[in-house]
């Protein structure tokens, strides 16, 4: 239990740092060595559940997938277990990206933030984007949606998995801001809102939510 609480405490620390990108990058750079063990101890089910959710909609195991906010590769490892092999990743932390390189499961890795900036990726490059555990305070928010839409082919899917509590406590998400932008893009026929699914246990026994969109 103490180890589980240690991981929760570390997550609280980075959540409290809010929008200081340099601090976020440094925090994750310094966490690389114990990140996977810490999250396993905290019973972090998000990567496995997210990979399984993407597999419900992207059936072709040769599909080109972008792991947005790939961290040290926890989602990529789960996708590999399911048979996906055409994976790219993007993350803000250089040391996390180095850890991903060592796994030999990603074709291309990019060091960059996820937001309203344009990534070094051509339009319509991917059959799917998966972003698990990145939509948290001070990290990724709805400003990343348009870039997800830009890099995913029409007919491709976007899967987002996050802790449910952040919809109410994160300043950038609360009062319906996150889901309001999701609805706006659906109303504008940019994507089809396919699914909103509650997750009983996402991280450290806390509930989460999956959002699934089909690019139009």
N, C-alpha and C positions, 0 to 999 in steps of 0.2 A: 504493500500500500504506500509506503514511504517513497518508493521509486516512481510509482504512478503519480503521486502528488508532486514529485520533483519535475516531471514533464509538464504537468498542468501549470506549475509555477513559472517555468520557463516560457510557456506560451503566453501567460498573462503578462510577462515582462515585455515581450515583443509587441503584443497587442497595445500596451500602454504607450509605446513609442510613437504611435500614430503615423503621421505622414513623412517622417524623416527618413528618406530613402537611404541615405548613407549609413544611418544607424541600423536600419533593417538589414542592409547588405552585410555590414560588419557582424551583426548578431548571428546571422545564418552561417557566415564564413567560419565563425568560432564554434559553431555547433556541429559541424560536419561529422566529426569522429564518433559521436555518440547518438546522432540523430535517429538512426533506424532503431537502435536498441531502446532509446527512450520512448519512442512512439509504440514499439511493440509492447513495452511494459505498460504503457497507458492504454493498451487495447484499442489502438487506432484502426478502425475497420474501414475508414474512408477510401483508401486506395483500392482495396479488393472490391468493395461494393461499387465504386465508380467504374472500375474496369468491367465488371459484370454488367453494369447498366449500359455502357457504351456497346458492349457485345450484343445486347438485345436489339440494337438498331443498326449497327454497322456489322453486317454478317460476313463480309469478305475479309478474310484474315490477311489479305495482301493490301488492304486499304492503307492509304497514307494518313497517319494520325499525328497531330501536334499535341504534345503534353505541355500545356501552358502553365508554367509554374512548376517545373519538373522536380525542383529540389534535388535530392540525392538519388532520385530514380525509383521511389517506392511505387508509383503508379505504373511506370514503365515495366517494372519487374512483374507486376500483376498482369499487365497486357501480354507480356511475353509468355507467361504461364498459360494464357488463353489462346496462344498461337499467333499473335500479332507480331510482325517482324519489321514493318516499315514505319519506324517511329522517329520523329524529331522531337526536340525539347527546347524550351526557352526558360531561363531563370535569371534573376537579378544577381545571385550570389556566384562569383567566379569559382570558389572552392566547391560549392555544390555541383556546378557544372563539371569540374574536374572529377568529382566522385562519379558522376554519370558516365563520363568517358571511360572510366575503369570498368564499367559494367559491360561495355561492348554490346549494348542493345539499341543505341540510338544511332541513326544514320548521320544526323546533323544536330549540333547543339549551338545555341545562341545565348550570349550574355546580354540581357536587356530587361527593362521593366515591362510590365503589362499595364497599358493604359491608353491614353489618347494619342500616343506616339505611334509611328509606323515602324513595324518590325522589318528586318532585312529578309523579307519573304515576299514572293510574287503573289499576285491575286490568284484566287481559285487554285491554290496549291494542294489543299488537303480534302480528304473525304470526311474528316472529323477532327474536332478539337475537344480535348478533355481537360478540365481544370478543377482539380480536387484540393480542397483545403486552402485555396488561395484567396477566396473572398472572405477576408477577415479584416478587422479594423486596421487602417493604415497601410494595407497591402494593395489588393486589387479591388476595383469597384466597377460600377456600370460603365465607366468611361472606356473599358476594354471591349465592350460589346461590338462596336463598329469595326474594330480591327479583327475580331474573331470572324465577323461576317465577311470581311474583305478576303481573308485567306482561305475560307472554306468554299468549296465548289457548291453550286446550286444542287440541292438534293442531299448534301452532306449534313452531318449532325454535330451539334454542340452540346456537351454534357458538363454541367456544373454541379459540384457537390460541396456543401458547406454546413457549418453548425447552424441549426435553426435559430438559436438565441441571438445570433448576430443580426438577424433581420429587425430586431427590436432595440438592441443596445448600441449598435454601431451608428455613429452620427451620419455616415454616408449612405446607410441603408434604411434607417428607421423612417417612420411615417410613410412607408410604401414607396420610398425612392427607388430601391433596386427593382422591385416587382413592377413598379409603375413604368420604368424604362423598358422592362421586358414586354409589358403589354403594349407600350407605344410602338415598339418595333414590330410586334405582331399585327397591330392595327394598320401599320404602314406597309404590310406585306413584305417585310424584309426577312422575316422568319415565321415559321409556324410554331406556336407554343404547343409542343406535343405532350409534355407531362410535367406535373409537379408532384413529387412523391415524398412522403414523410419517411424518414429513416429512424428506427427505434433507437439504435445505438450507433453513433458515428465516431465520436471521440471521447474516451474516458467515461463511457457510460452515458454521455449526453446525446440527445437526439440531433438529427441532421435533416437535410432536405436535398433532393436531387431536382434539378431543372433540366429538361431536355428540349432542344429546339431543332427544327429542320430548316435549313437555309433555302430560301425561295429564289 
